[in-house]
Amino acid sequence: MQSTEKTKKLKFARKYFFVIIGLPIVFWAFAFPVIKIGLTELSPVNLTIMRLFITCIVFSLVYFLFRKKFSPLKKKDIFPIFLLGFLGIIIYHFGLNYGEQYISASVSSLIIATIPIFTAIFAAIILKENITLKMVLGIILSLFGVIVISTLGNEETSIEIQYIYGALAVVIASLVAAGYTIAGKKLLKRYSALSLTFYAFIFGSIGLLPFVGSSLFIEVANMSYVGWSSVIFLSIFPTVIGYVLWYVALEIKDASKLGVYLYFIPVLSTIISFFLLDEKITLFFLLGGVLVIIGLVIVNKQNKKND
């Protein structure tokens, strides 16, 4: 009975795949400029706490209303799921929020676009996939593009220690996000997309408790309508809906194949940031973006040949 139901779900997911993958891409593209707005009223740590606090409330409500839809949690998976959530979600958001204090939303989105590169590397190490010379070339091109963007991509950029730390924090976010995809792919054999996302957020968010301090309550008490709107948007759309749909898509596509769709995020995010934040685009930004995209396309084409 369960097998038949799962087959029906997979058929539905395949039929509406482009909607399922398209929504997270759009939501994640909006997330970069919205994070920038949220950081005007909350510190990076407190923005992460508030975003994931609301996310956990939403997930908990869904769990209690539709408990039968969730896969039962296995004891042996508690610690791996905690690590999945803490590293792939908490550290990811910490890195992204910290980085966006010092770099533009457009630059952040392009650095995050290197996730497929790191996914390919991790797949080779963990899943024993071969890395060819073409894949190495693609990886080097994309990483060089990220360096160009991070150092010369914005008219107002000054190469200072804080700026470099900001870019590095977003690179770390890319690394843990790639790990989240690889580790999640294995766990999806035992859990549904909704269940795994719920457990990862609930257990991973426990790691936020040591960071709760008096500054959180002070900043929340002074939040404006704009601040609350940004946090609620980030919690529901890029996080709850985005993460669940990503794992739904991962159930029917290989991690390396799915990564190609992330290429659209920096393009959308740059356009959105231009209108919302008036971020200027330089020729170096365009050059770096082209290098990132070329490198990612090379990696993806090589993955397709190896499938």
NUFI-224210 format. One line per field, with one value per residue (C-alpha): z, x, y; residue in three letters; residue number from 0. Coordinates in pm, 1 decimal, decimal comma. Layout:
pz	Z  ...
px	X  ...
py	Y  ...
residuo	ALA  ...
num	NUM  ...
//
This chain:
pz	0,0  98,5  -215,6  -435,1  -262,7  -302,2  -670,8  -719,6  -544,0  -760,2  -1078,8  -963,1  -881,8  -1224,4  -1401,1  -1222,4  -1181,5  -1328,8  -1089,8  -796,2  -874,6  -1009,0  -688,8  -464,3  -723,6  -731,1  -350,6  -294,3  -545,5  -347,7  -20,1  -84,9  -107,1  164,7  400,4  331,0  440,8  752,0  855,9  892,2  1206,8  1328,2  1375,6  1163,3  1463,0  1565,8  1207,9  1187,6  1521,8  1433,1  1082,8  1206,6  1514,1  1291,4  1053,6  1338,4  1450,8  1098,4  1062,6  1406,7  1315,7  992,0  1185,2  1440,9  1175,0  932,6  1157,4  955,3  652,6  829,3  823,3  1173,6  1313,3  1366,2  1675,2  1477,7  1255,8  1531,2  1549,5  1170,2  1120,9  1393,2  1208,4  879,0  1023,1  1225,5  951,3  642,5  780,7  1090,0  977,8  624,2  744,9  989,0  709,4  463,4  709,2  832,7  480,4  359,1  612,4  401,6  47,1  -180,2  -227,1  -590,9  -494,4  -226,6  -475,6  -721,9  -455,7  -347,3  -713,8  -663,3  -459,9  -763,0  -783,3  -421,8  -469,5  -754,6  -538,9  -243,3  -474,9  -598,4  -243,0  -74,1  -362,6  -539,3  -866,0  -1103,7  -1151,2  -1503,2  -1637,3  -1779,8  -1441,4  -1280,6  -1546,6  -1476,2  -1101,7  -1143,3  -1382,8  -1145,5  -839,7  -1029,3  -1122,4  -756,2  -669,0  -939,6  -818,0  -451,2  -500,7  -800,1  -855,7  -678,9  -737,7  -363,4  -272,9  -83,4  -25,2  352,1  601,5  695,2  330,0  272,2  585,4  453,6  118,6  295,1  521,4  215,4  58,8  380,0  346,8  -4,1  126,2  397,5  159,0  -80,6  209,7  303,2  -44,0  -52,2  300,9  244,5  -71,1  135,9  411,4  156,9  113,0  459,1  489,8  280,3  172,9  419,1  708,0  656,5  623,8  941,0  1147,6  1016,6  1114,6  1455,2  1564,4  1393,9  1558,1  1901,3  1815,1  1819,8  2192,7  2312,7  2089,8  2240,6  2438,9  2563,3  2232,4  2059,6  2274,5  2245,2  1865,7  1826,5  2047,0  1814,3  1485,7  1232,5  994,0  726,0  958,2  1053,3  689,6  584,1  861,4  792,9  419,5  474,8  714,2  500,8  135,4  92,0  403,5  466,6  107,8  -57,4  145,9  124,7  -252,5  -296,2  -128,4  -330,7  -645,8  -504,1  -471,8  -849,9  -972,4  -899,4  -688,8  -969,6  -1222,0  -984,3  -919,0  -1269,1  -1175,6  -911,9  -1195,6  -1238,5  -881,3  -930,5  -1249,4  -1079,1  -758,2  -944,7  -1123,1  -798,1  -609,7  -884,8  -830,9  -452,4  -333,9  -629,3  -640,4  -925,6  -1161,7  -1287,3  -1586,7  -1343,9  -1189,8  -1535,6  -1616,8  -1291,2  -1344,6  -1694,8  -1558,9  -1284,3  -1529,0  -1786,9  -1517,9  -1383,7  -1731,9  -1800,7  -1474,8  -1547,3  -1905,1  -1780,0  -1518,4  -1789,6  -1997,2  -1695,0  -1609,8
px	0,0  279,9  472,1  171,5  121,8  489,9  476,7  180,1  367,5  673,7  460,9  298,5  641,6  778,0  474,2  506,4  884,8  949,5  697,7  847,1  1203,6  1103,9  942,0  1249,1  1472,4  1251,9  1213,6  1588,6  1664,4  1438,7  1598,8  1931,0  1794,4  1534,7  1813,2  1985,8  1668,0  1631,5  1990,2  1902,1  1705,5  1853,4  2208,4  2312,4  2271,8  1933,3  1804,1  1898,4  1728,2  1406,6  1389,6  1433,6  1213,9  918,6  1012,5  1001,7  661,0  520,1  669,2  536,4  184,0  200,2  332,0  51,2  -216,9  -86,2  112,4  23,8  196,5  534,0  783,1  858,7  1192,7  1451,3  1675,1  1991,6  1921,7  1877,4  2242,1  2301,8  1986,0  2101,6  2432,6  2244,9  2029,0  2298,6  2561,6  2341,3  2083,6  2209,5  2571,4  2448,6  2224,8  2484,4  2740,1  2501,3  2365,7  2714,4  2849,0  2569,9  2676,5  2986,5  2902,8  2609,0  2309,4  2411,4  2763,3  2622,1  2391,0  2674,6  2900,3  2611,9  2583,2  2904,8  2708,9  2690,5  3071,8  3112,2  2833,2  3031,8  3346,9  3163,4  2993,3  3335,4  3469,1  3163,3  2986,0  3311,4  3222,0  3507,3  3630,5  3765,5  3997,7  3698,8  3530,7  3849,6  3861,9  3500,1  3564,3  3871,7  3688,2  3393,3  3611,1  3814,8  3487,3  3388,1  3720,6  3665,7  3311,1  3408,7  3691,4  3590,4  3220,0  3071,5  3145,7  3147,1  3362,1  3684,4  3908,6  3928,1  3966,1  3596,5  3492,2  3712,6  3568,2  3219,7  3290,1  3458,8  3155,6  2930,9  3176,5  3150,2  2771,0  2805,0  3017,3  2771,5  2475,8  2641,8  2695,2  2327,7  2224,6  2460,4  2375,5  2006,0  2006,0  2105,2  1850,8  1569,0  1580,1  1420,8  1224,6  986,9  1100,7  863,4  966,2  1340,5  1314,6  1103,4  1338,8  1648,7  1509,6  1378,6  1695,7  1935,0  1772,6  1865,2  2214,3  2080,8  1996,8  2346,6  2320,2  1995,0  2074,3  1925,5  2006,8  1751,2  1463,6  1576,8  1601,0  1271,2  1091,6  1206,9  1132,0  922,4  658,7  927,7  1151,1  872,3  766,4  1120,2  1158,4  817,3  885,5  1226,8  1076,9  785,4  885,8  1262,0  1281,3  967,9  844,9  1188,3  1360,6  1070,3  1035,8  1414,2  1405,3  1094,6  1293,7  1592,9  1375,4  1339,4  1668,3  2036,3  2208,3  2451,0  2168,1  1955,8  2240,1  2215,8  1891,3  2074,4  2244,3  1931,5  1945,6  2222,9  2061,5  1723,8  1881,1  2087,8  1777,1  1577,8  1862,2  1887,7  1523,3  1494,5  1837,9  1967,3  2283,5  2512,8  2657,0  3014,9  3188,8  3395,0  3072,1  2952,0  3291,9  3296,0  2935,3  3015,7  3312,7  3096,5  2825,4  3073,0  3244,8  2916,1  2793,6  3116,2  3074,6  2709,8  2771,3  3042,1  2802,1  2544,9  2800,1  2887,2  2520,8
py	0,0  240,1  145,5  227,4  562,1  650,0  557,2  792,0  1073,0  1021,3  1024,5  1349,5  1499,3  1404,8  1549,9  1885,3  1879,4  2224,1  2381,0  2189,1  2301,8  2644,5  2768,8  2714,0  2880,8  3191,8  3200,8  3155,1  3431,0  3667,5  3555,3  3733,5  4091,0  4018,3  3900,5  4232,7  4411,1  4193,1  4270,7  4639,4  4550,3  4220,7  4094,7  3792,3  3559,3  3697,3  3694,5  3326,5  3252,6  3434,8  3286,8  2929,8  2982,3  3072,8  2790,4  2536,1  2667,5  2624,7  2275,9  2174,4  2285,0  2085,2  1784,0  1784,7  1838,3  1574,3  1340,6  1030,9  1180,5  1178,6  891,1  754,5  868,1  594,6  622,0  546,9  849,9  1110,6  1218,5  1211,8  1420,7  1662,9  1706,9  1740,9  2018,5  2193,8  2203,1  2221,5  2463,5  2650,6  2700,7  2775,6  3058,4  3190,2  3208,7  3367,7  3626,2  3719,5  3746,5  3973,0  4236,3  4299,3  4189,4  4263,5  4036,5  3982,6  3873,6  3640,3  3474,1  3414,6  3263,6  3038,7  2934,0  2734,9  2476,9  2238,9  2245,9  2142,6  1888,4  1730,2  1718,8  1562,8  1314,5  1204,8  1166,3  1017,4  843,9  749,1  925,0  1001,8  1359,8  1412,7  1681,5  1870,7  1874,6  2008,3  2281,9  2373,7  2388,4  2611,5  2847,2  2887,6  2942,8  3203,3  3371,0  3381,6  3549,1  3814,1  3880,6  3890,2  4138,4  4353,7  4292,7  4595,5  4964,7  5033,5  4733,6  4800,7  4501,4  4495,5  4212,6  4228,0  4210,1  3904,3  3740,4  3811,2  3645,2  3352,1  3305,7  3269,0  3020,7  2813,3  2835,8  2691,3  2404,3  2299,8  2338,7  2093,8  1853,5  1893,2  1777,2  1476,4  1358,0  1420,2  1208,9  904,2  968,2  1012,6  634,9  606,0  931,6  1138,8  1486,2  1656,2  1428,8  1465,9  1844,9  1865,2  1648,3  1830,2  2170,1  2063,6  1881,9  2121,0  2424,6  2288,1  2410,7  2768,5  2766,7  2873,5  3184,2  3314,3  3629,8  3956,3  4130,0  3904,8  4030,6  4393,6  4377,2  4189,0  4442,4  4722,1  4547,0  4737,3  4608,3  4578,4  4375,1  4134,0  4099,6  4007,2  3746,2  3589,5  3580,1  3417,2  3162,1  3047,4  3076,3  3014,6  2795,9  2585,6  2563,3  2589,9  2318,2  2071,0  2111,1  2076,4  1735,4  1640,4  1717,9  1527,9  1217,2  1198,9  1351,6  1286,7  1552,2  1643,2  1683,5  1889,1  2131,8  2279,4  2455,1  2660,0  2847,5  3057,3  3194,4  3455,6  3583,5  3632,8  3762,7  4022,0  4151,9  4159,3  4332,7  4594,8  4693,4  4643,7  4757,2  4963,8  4751,0  4854,1  4592,1  4630,4  4472,6  4262,9  4134,9  4029,3  3873,5  3678,8  3570,2  3441,8  3241,6  3090,8  2989,4  2847,2  2643,0  2512,1  2419,2  2226,5  2033,4  1961,0  1842,5  1610,6  1472,4  1402,3  1209,8  998,3  915,0
residuo	MET  GLN  SER  THR  GLU  LYS  THR  LYS  LYS  LEU  LYS  PHE  ALA  ARG  LYS  TYR  PHE  PHE  VAL  ILE  ILE  GLY  LEU  PRO  ILE  VAL  PHE  TRP  ALA  PHE  ALA  PHE  PRO  VAL  ILE  LYS  ILE  GLY  LEU  THR  GLU  LEU  SER  PRO  VAL  ASN  LEU  THR  ILE  MET  ARG  LEU  PHE  ILE  THR  CYS  ILE  VAL  PHE  SER  LEU  VAL  TYR  PHE  LEU  PHE  ARG  LYS  LYS  PHE  SER  PRO  LEU  LYS  LYS  LYS  ASP  ILE  PHE  PRO  ILE  PHE  LEU  LEU  GLY  PHE  LEU  GLY  ILE  ILE  ILE  TYR  HIS  PHE  GLY  LEU  ASN  TYR  GLY  GLU  GLN  TYR  ILE  SER  ALA  SER  VAL  SER  SER  LEU  ILE  ILE  ALA  THR  ILE  PRO  ILE  PHE  THR  ALA  ILE  PHE  ALA  ALA  ILE  ILE  LEU  LYS  GLU  ASN  ILE  THR  LEU  LYS  MET  VAL  LEU  GLY  ILE  ILE  LEU  SER  LEU  PHE  GLY  VAL  ILE  VAL  ILE  SER  THR  LEU  GLY  ASN  GLU  GLU  THR  SER  ILE  GLU  ILE  GLN  TYR  ILE  TYR  GLY  ALA  LEU  ALA  VAL  VAL  ILE  ALA  SER  LEU  VAL  ALA  ALA  GLY  TYR  THR  ILE  ALA  GLY  LYS  LYS  LEU  LEU  LYS  ARG  TYR  SER  ALA  LEU  SER  LEU  THR  PHE  TYR  ALA  PHE  ILE  PHE  GLY  SER  ILE  GLY  LEU  LEU  PRO  PHE  VAL  GLY  SER  SER  LEU  PHE  ILE  GLU  VAL  ALA  ASN  MET  SER  TYR  VAL  GLY  TRP  SER  SER  VAL  ILE  PHE  LEU  SER  ILE  PHE  PRO  THR  VAL  ILE  GLY  TYR  VAL  LEU  TRP  TYR  VAL  ALA  LEU  GLU  ILE  LYS  ASP  ALA  SER  LYS  LEU  GLY  VAL  TYR  LEU  TYR  PHE  ILE  PRO  VAL  LEU  SER  THR  ILE  ILE  SER  PHE  PHE  LEU  LEU  ASP  GLU  LYS  ILE  THR  LEU  PHE  PHE  LEU  LEU  GLY  GLY  VAL  LEU  VAL  ILE  ILE  GLY  LEU  VAL  ILE  VAL  ASN  LYS  GLN  ASN  LYS  LYS  ASN  ASP
num	0  1  2  3  4  5  6  7  8  9  10  11  12  13  14  15  16  17  18  19  20  21  22  23  24  25  26  27  28  29  30  31  32  33  34  35  36  37  38  39  40  41  42  43  44  45  46  47  48  49  50  51  52  53  54  55  56  57  58  59  60  61  62  63  64  65  66  67  68  69  70  71  72  73  74  75  76  77  78  79  80  81  82  83  84  85  86  87  88  89  90  91  92  93  94  95  96  97  98  99  100  101  102  103  104  105  106  107  108  109  110  111  112  113  114  115  116  117  118  119  120  121  122  123  124  125  126  127  128  129  130  131  132  133  134  135  136  137  138  139  140  141  142  143  144  145  146  147  148  149  150  151  152  153  154  155  156  157  158  159  160  161  162  163  164  165  166  167  168  169  170  171  172  173  174  175  176  177  178  179  180  181  182  183  184  185  186  187  188  189  190  191  192  193  194  195  196  197  198  199  200  201  202  203  204  205  206  207  208  209  210  211  212  213  214  215  216  217  218  219  220  221  222  223  224  225  226  227  228  229  230  231  232  233  234  235  236  237  238  239  240  241  242  243  244  245  246  247  248  249  250  251  252  253  254  255  256  257  258  259  260  261  262  263  264  265  266  267  268  269  270  271  272  273  274  275  276  277  278  279  280  281  282  283  284  285  286  287  288  289  290  291  292  293  294  295  296  297  298  299  300  301  302  303  304  305  306
//
